Amino acid sequence: MKLEEEKQSKEKEPKSDLKKMNKEEKKELTVQDLPGVGAATAEKLVDAGYSNIMAIAVASPGELVDAAGVSEASARKMINFARNKLDMGFESGEDLLKKRAKVEKIKTGSKSFDELLGGGFETASIVECFGEFGSGKTQLAHILAVNSQKQYPEAVTVYIDTENTFRPERIQQLAKGAGLDATKVLKNIKVARAYNSDHQMLLAEKIEDLITKQKFNVKVIVIDSLTAHFRAEFIGRGTLAERQQKLNKHMHVLLRLADMHNICVYVTNQVMAKPDMFFGDPTQAIGGHIVAHASTFRIYLRKGKKGSRVAKLVDSPNLPEGEAGFYIIEEGIKDFS
C-alpha cells in the first residue's frame, strides 16, 4: 500500500510542476513569441505601442497591418494566438468585481465633489469634463496633476496641452497648498504641446512608451482640450464623418491606456449652444455621440453664485446624477462653508 501511495505522489508532482511551468510560460510570453513575428516585425509592433501580448489581443487586424506592415491574415493569426494564450472570453461577475478592487480614486480636495464621484476621480476610466470658458476645467486638470502625487508618491501625470493652458506657476501654488515639494511635483508632470489633431493623436500613442520603456508610474493623463484642434480643422458638415472617425480612434487609444494601465484619463471638452433649444440649458458638448459613449464619466461644469463652481454628474455607469458646489482658491478646491 505504501509503495503504491509513494508512486501516486511521485506521479502527481511532475503534473503540478508542469502546470506551474505552463503558467510561467504564459506570463513570460512576449511579442516575439507570436507566430510569424521576427525581430524586425516585433520591433515595429513595440515602437507602435504594441509592447505586450495583451496589447496585441485587444488590437484589430487593421491596426496591426498599419503598425507592422504585415498581411491581414498574419495579423489575425497574431491576435487569435494572443487571445488564446490569455484565455480571453467570458468572465464571471465575481472575477470582474475582483478586478474592480484594483481601481483607485484620486481625491479632488472637495468632500462634496468626491462624494458625487463615488470617492474621487476613478482610474481605469475616461472622465470628460465640459463647460464654457472660465468654468474651471483647466483648474481641475492642474489640481488632479498635483493631488495624484499627494496620494501616490512618484505618480506621473502626462499633460497634452492643445490650447497653451498649462501653467507651471499654478502647479507651484497648488503644490504649496498640498504641502508638497513644488520642484518635485513639476518634474513628475510631463507636458507636450499638440499643434494639430494628428500631433495630438501621435502624442497619445507615445504615452505607451513612457509607461513600458521609461517605466514611469503614470496615474493621470490630461488632454486639455480634447476637441479644440478637431473643431478648428474639420469645418462644415462635409467633414463631419472624417472628424468623428479620427476622434473615435483617438478615444479608443485613450480608453486602452486607461484600462490596461489603470490610469485616470481626464479630458476637457468645449461646448456650443443649441439654437433650437428654447427651454432649459442650451449648452452642449462638442464631439457628439462618439465622445459621449467613449467617456466613462461625464461632468458638466458651470459658474455658480459669488465666484463658485457647480459640477453636475451627467453620465456614469454606476452613480446617480447629482451636483456638487465648490470654490476654486489658490490652494486648490474648497467646499461651501
Secondary structure, DSSP 4 states (H G I P E B T S, - for coil): -HHHHHHHHHHHHHHHHHHHHHHHHHHH--GGGSTT--HHHHHHHHHTT--SHHHHHTS-HHHHHHHH---HHHHHHHHHHHHHHTT-S---HHHHHHHHTT--EE--S-HHHHHHTTSSEESSEEEEEE-STTSSHHHHHHHHHHHHHHHSTT-EEEEEESSS---HHHHHHHHHHTT--HHHHHHTEEEEE--SHHHHHHHHHHHHHHHHTS---EEEEEEETSSHHHHHHS-SGGGHHHHHHHHHHHHHHHHHHHHHHT-EEEEEE-EEE-TT--SS--EEETTHHHHHHH-SEEEEEEE-GGG-EEEEEEE-SSS--EEEEEEEETTEEEE--
